[in-house]
Amino acid sequence: MLSRLLTHFSTGLSDIVNLFSPRTCPVCGRMMHEGEYFVCTFCRLKAPLTNFAADDTNPMAEYLRNIIPVRHAAALMWFVADSDWQRAVHDMKYRFRPRYAAMLGEWLGGELRLSGMYDDVDAVTYVPLHPLKRIGRGYDQAELIAEGVASQMHLPVVRGAVVRCVNNPSQTQNGYLERLRNVDGIFAVRHPERLEGRHLLLVDDVFTTGATILSCGETIIRSANNVELSIATVALSQTGFAIDR
């Protein structure tokens, strides 16, 4: 309950800030026109979309299936280093832009719904932040992404069943093996009954090497009976994904 109150407070504060500031595109920074939603028309057309949602044999899905039993997997867009889109994603995570997370989640959820492959998903859950990190940030961007996805897919969001019990340091500068060691045993399932017997869509913000979301997914599969798992992220790192392969 407290986490949801903090999330609603953060998004409400963000809405108040938006009322007194010009509507600008978070990618290119230009003024938004009436009818444009989240990003301007030009940036939406130029977005580095993966188109993975409609391809069940995409490389992200194939890679994950070699490690854990995943039904489907997709990322909305490529995370292109030193690009305007990278800045927008970083703003979502580190510069108090909760609305960015919700809107990117809606975009991702819309793509998954249109593909038809995710029609049998029962609920959406997410890779949680540690409570201390959530307090410091003011919100959990993965939870907001999950809410956006769920709103487009007309599904419930499962909150609080999976927790991050270790406040591990940022993975940003770590290599693949370091990332694997850094996420070992950091998640726990506190309420397996909320997950059992369901096809869950596990979402997160950026898939770099996949270490964090794999650790979370493995914990869910190990701890809850008869769970089926699909995975979706807002972005997929070109460099991290290429290195791992």
WODATA-V786424 format. One record per run of one state. SS is the DSSP state (~ for helix, > for strand, _ for the rest). FROM is the first residue (numbers start at 1). TO is the last residue. Records with the same first field share a line. If there is no record, write none. Layout:
BEGIN
SS->FROM-TO / FROM-TO
END
This chain:
BEGIN
_->1-1 / 20-23 / 25-30 / 32-40 / 47-48 / 50-51 / 55-58 / 66-69 / 80-83 / 95-97 / 116-122 / 127-130 / 138-140 / 154-155 / 158-161 / 165-175 / 183-186 / 190-191 / 195-198 / 208-210 / 224-227 / 245-245
~->2-19 / 41-46 / 52-54 / 59-65 / 84-94 / 98-115 / 131-137 / 141-153 / 176-182 / 192-194 / 211-223 / 238-244
>->24-24 / 31-31 / 49-49 / 70-79 / 123-126 / 156-157 / 162-164 / 187-189 / 199-207 / 228-237
END
